Amino acid sequence: MIKIFQNMNIVKAVYDDIELIVSIYDKARKFMADNGNPNQWINGYPSIEIITEDIINGNCFICKNDEGNIVGAFTFIIGDDPTYEKIYSGQWLNDKPYGVIHRLASNGTTHGITKTCIEWCLKQIKNIRIDTHNDNKVMQSLLCKMGFEYCGIIHTHNGTERLAYQISEQ
C-alpha cells in the first residue's frame, strides 16, 4: 500500500542509516527493472562504498515520513559536477551556480518523494541540474511535471549517456 505523505522531513544521513538506504536502492532497482528500465542501476549501483562516501561528505540525505520512517534517499551537491561540463545535442539553461541531485530513490511506500526532494533542494539553491537514463520514463515524466526542462545529453563517469535536465528559478 502506498501512503500519501502528510509531513516529510529531509535530513542528512548518518552511517547508522546505511542498511535502510541500501534497502531503498534495492527496491528502486527492482522498480526500475519492472517498469522498463533494467539498465540504469546495474551491478549493485549505488554501492555501499558510494553511499558511505556520500554520507562522509555530507551529501547523502534521507526522507522521513510523518511517522519517522526512512522512505527515500538522495544525494545533493551544490557545486560543479564534472559529468555536466560537456553537454551534447543541447545546452544548459544557464551557467549560474547550481546544485545536483543524484541517486534519488524511494522505498515505494510513500507517494511524493520526488516532489518533496526537489522542493527541498530548490530551497537550498534556485538552480538545479539532474540526469536520468533514457529508459527511465517514470523519472522523465516526474521531472517535466516539476518544471524541469530537457537540456541535452551528458555522459556519466563510466561513459554512459544520460538525459540532462535543469530547473532554474534565478
Buried (B, 14 or more C-beta within 10 A) or exposed (E): EEBEBEEBEBEEBEEEBBEBBBEBBBBBBEBBBEEEBBEBBEEEEBEEEBBBBBBEEEBBBBBBBEEEBBBBBBBBBBEEBEBBEEBEEBEBBEEEEBBBBBBBBBBBBBBBBBBBBBEBBBEEBBBBBBBBBBBBEBBBEBBEEBEBBBBBBBBEEEEEBBBBBBBBEE
